[in-house]
């Protein structure tokens, strides 16, 4: 599964690098803040994880293939986790973007995150893969928008988090998986 996610993210990146000279490329920077939490799969019903506020920032490359279609590649430094466990990643989101109404854009794709540091316990995985969606507006180079990230990989060994309090998933053997999720507000500028 991880190999499929990895190939799904980086094959479009490699293809686009070969055609960037033919496309109108835009470089920029992006910063923002987010509410992050650890979830049990895609359900929050059986998992009590208090969200934490964190930040992120980085750069992007956005080659356009026509007026409305582009491929956004980003390199971000991001903190995730919850109020008890902090996970810091170097993330590589890759998204297909569609521009609309001359100022709006919507993007969907995936991300790969590589763990830089962690504190608060547990036995964190060294990688995080998931999907990402964003919507925003851009006017005279300035961007503002919302982004949703949902992890697809197990980022922490749940058996080691009980001693840290803050959340208590139900004991269901090996069925418990702990994944990242984030709701982000971002601000950016393209050069």
NUVEXBA-765460 format. One record per residue (C-alpha): residue number from 1; x, y, z; residue in three letters. Coordinates in steps of 0.25 Angstrom, whole numbers. Layout:
N
<node NUM <X Y Z> 'ala'>
...
END
This chain:
191
<node 1 <0 0 0> 'unk'>
<node 2 <11 10 4> 'unk'>
<node 3 <18 7 -10> 'unk'>
<node 4 <6 9 -17> 'unk'>
<node 5 <4 23 -10> 'unk'>
<node 6 <18 26 -13> 'unk'>
<node 7 <17 23 -27> 'unk'>
<node 8 <4 30 -29> 'unk'>
<node 9 <11 43 -23> 'unk'>
<node 10 <24 43 -30> 'unk'>
<node 11 <21 38 -44> 'unk'>
<node 12 <13 50 -47> 'unk'>
<node 13 <25 58 -41> 'unk'>
<node 14 <35 52 -50> 'unk'>
<node 15 <26 53 -62> 'unk'>
<node 16 <24 68 -60> 'unk'>
<node 17 <39 71 -58> 'unk'>
<node 18 <41 67 -72> 'unk'>
<node 19 <30 76 -77> 'unk'>
<node 20 <33 88 -68> 'unk'>
<node 21 <40 95 -79> 'unk'>
<node 22 <28 95 -88> 'unk'>
<node 23 <19 100 -77> 'unk'>
<node 24 <17 113 -70> 'unk'>
<node 25 <23 110 -56> 'unk'>
<node 26 <20 118 -44> 'unk'>
<node 27 <28 118 -31> 'unk'>
<node 28 <23 122 -18> 'unk'>
<node 29 <23 121 -3> 'unk'>
<node 30 <12 117 7> 'unk'>
<node 31 <10 117 22> 'unk'>
<node 32 <-2 115 31> 'unk'>
<node 33 <-8 108 43> 'unk'>
<node 34 <-16 96 45> 'unk'>
<node 35 <-24 88 55> 'unk'>
<node 36 <-19 74 55> 'unk'>
<node 37 <-23 61 62> 'unk'>
<node 38 <-20 46 62> 'unk'>
<node 39 <-32 38 58> 'unk'>
<node 40 <-36 23 58> 'unk'>
<node 41 <-37 21 43> 'unk'>
<node 42 <-47 31 37> 'unk'>
<node 43 <-57 30 49> 'unk'>
<node 44 <-56 39 61> 'unk'>
<node 45 <-68 32 68> 'unk'>
<node 46 <-59 22 76> 'unk'>
<node 47 <-47 31 78> 'unk'>
<node 48 <-45 42 87> 'unk'>
<node 49 <-33 50 82> 'unk'>
<node 50 <-33 65 86> 'unk'>
<node 51 <-28 73 74> 'unk'>
<node 52 <-16 82 75> 'unk'>
<node 53 <-12 95 67> 'unk'>
<node 54 <0 95 59> 'unk'>
<node 55 <7 102 48> 'unk'>
<node 56 <13 99 34> 'unk'>
<node 57 <21 106 24> 'unk'>
<node 58 <29 103 11> 'unk'>
<node 59 <30 106 -4> 'unk'>
<node 60 <22 101 -16> 'unk'>
<node 61 <24 99 -31> 'unk'>
<node 62 <12 101 -40> 'unk'>
<node 63 <14 98 -55> 'unk'>
<node 64 <2 101 -63> 'unk'>
<node 65 <-3 93 -75> 'unk'>
<node 66 <-13 102 -81> 'unk'>
<node 67 <-21 113 -74> 'unk'>
<node 68 <-28 105 -64> 'unk'>
<node 69 <-20 92 -61> 'unk'>
<node 70 <-7 91 -53> 'unk'>
<node 71 <0 82 -44> 'unk'>
<node 72 <4 87 -31> 'unk'>
<node 73 <16 81 -24> 'unk'>
<node 74 <20 86 -10> 'unk'>
<node 75 <31 84 0> 'unk'>
<node 76 <25 87 14> 'unk'>
<node 77 <30 86 29> 'unk'>
<node 78 <18 82 37> 'unk'>
<node 79 <14 79 51> 'unk'>
<node 80 <3 69 54> 'unk'>
<node 81 <-2 60 65> 'unk'>
<node 82 <-11 64 76> 'unk'>
<node 83 <-10 71 90> 'unk'>
<node 84 <-2 59 96> 'unk'>
<node 85 <7 55 84> 'unk'>
<node 86 <14 64 74> 'unk'>
<node 87 <19 59 61> 'unk'>
<node 88 <27 68 52> 'unk'>
<node 89 <28 64 37> 'unk'>
<node 90 <35 68 24> 'unk'>
<node 91 <23 67 14> 'unk'>
<node 92 <22 66 -1> 'unk'>
<node 93 <8 69 -6> 'unk'>
<node 94 <5 67 -20> 'unk'>
<node 95 <-8 71 -26> 'unk'>
<node 96 <-16 74 -39> 'unk'>
<node 97 <-21 88 -38> 'unk'>
<node 98 <-32 94 -46> 'unk'>
<node 99 <-34 109 -47> 'unk'>
<node 100 <-48 115 -48> 'unk'>
<node 101 <-55 128 -49> 'unk'>
<node 102 <-41 135 -51> 'unk'>
<node 103 <-38 135 -36> 'unk'>
<node 104 <-42 122 -30> 'unk'>
<node 105 <-35 108 -30> 'unk'>
<node 106 <-38 95 -25> 'unk'>
<node 107 <-27 84 -23> 'unk'>
<node 108 <-28 69 -20> 'unk'>
<node 109 <-16 59 -19> 'unk'>
<node 110 <-7 52 -9> 'unk'>
<node 111 <4 55 1> 'unk'>
<node 112 <16 47 6> 'unk'>
<node 113 <21 52 20> 'unk'>
<node 114 <35 48 26> 'unk'>
<node 115 <36 48 41> 'unk'>
<node 116 <46 58 46> 'unk'>
<node 117 <44 58 61> 'unk'>
<node 118 <33 53 71> 'unk'>
<node 119 <30 55 86> 'unk'>
<node 120 <20 51 95> 'unk'>
<node 121 <21 36 94> 'unk'>
<node 122 <17 25 86> 'unk'>
<node 123 <25 18 75> 'unk'>
<node 124 <23 27 63> 'unk'>
<node 125 <24 22 48> 'unk'>
<node 126 <35 29 40> 'unk'>
<node 127 <25 32 29> 'unk'>
<node 128 <11 37 27> 'unk'>
<node 129 <4 36 13> 'unk'>
<node 130 <-10 41 11> 'unk'>
<node 131 <-19 50 2> 'unk'>
<node 132 <-21 65 1> 'unk'>
<node 133 <-31 74 -4> 'unk'>
<node 134 <-31 89 -4> 'unk'>
<node 135 <-39 101 -9> 'unk'>
<node 136 <-35 115 -9> 'unk'>
<node 137 <-34 129 -16> 'unk'>
<node 138 <-23 136 -23> 'unk'>
<node 139 <-22 151 -26> 'unk'>
<node 140 <-10 158 -31> 'unk'>
<node 141 <-1 147 -26> 'unk'>
<node 142 <-7 146 -12> 'unk'>
<node 143 <-14 133 -8> 'unk'>
<node 144 <-23 129 3> 'unk'>
<node 145 <-30 116 5> 'unk'>
<node 146 <-34 103 13> 'unk'>
<node 147 <-28 89 12> 'unk'>
<node 148 <-32 76 17> 'unk'>
<node 149 <-22 65 20> 'unk'>
<node 150 <-26 50 23> 'unk'>
<node 151 <-15 40 26> 'unk'>
<node 152 <-16 26 21> 'unk'>
<node 153 <-5 20 28> 'unk'>
<node 154 <-4 16 43> 'unk'>
<node 155 <6 27 49> 'unk'>
<node 156 <6 22 64> 'unk'>
<node 157 <6 8 71> 'unk'>
<node 158 <-7 10 79> 'unk'>
<node 159 <-2 0 90> 'unk'>
<node 160 <8 10 94> 'unk'>
<node 161 <0 22 96> 'unk'>
<node 162 <-9 18 108> 'unk'>
<node 163 <1 23 118> 'unk'>
<node 164 <0 37 112> 'unk'>
<node 165 <-14 40 115> 'unk'>
<node 166 <-23 49 107> 'unk'>
<node 167 <-30 39 99> 'unk'>
<node 168 <-34 24 101> 'unk'>
<node 169 <-38 16 88> 'unk'>
<node 170 <-46 4 90> 'unk'>
<node 171 <-38 -9 92> 'unk'>
<node 172 <-41 -17 79> 'unk'>
<node 173 <-28 -24 77> 'unk'>
<node 174 <-21 -21 64> 'unk'>
<node 175 <-33 -14 58> 'unk'>
<node 176 <-28 0 63> 'unk'>
<node 177 <-21 9 54> 'unk'>
<node 178 <-16 23 58> 'unk'>
<node 179 <-16 33 46> 'unk'>
<node 180 <-13 47 44> 'unk'>
<node 181 <-24 57 40> 'unk'>
<node 182 <-23 72 38> 'unk'>
<node 183 <-31 84 35> 'unk'>
<node 184 <-23 96 30> 'unk'>
<node 185 <-24 110 27> 'unk'>
<node 186 <-13 115 18> 'unk'>
<node 187 <-7 128 12> 'unk'>
<node 188 <2 128 0> 'unk'>
<node 189 <9 137 -10> 'unk'>
<node 190 <14 133 -24> 'unk'>
<node 191 <26 140 -30> 'unk'>
END
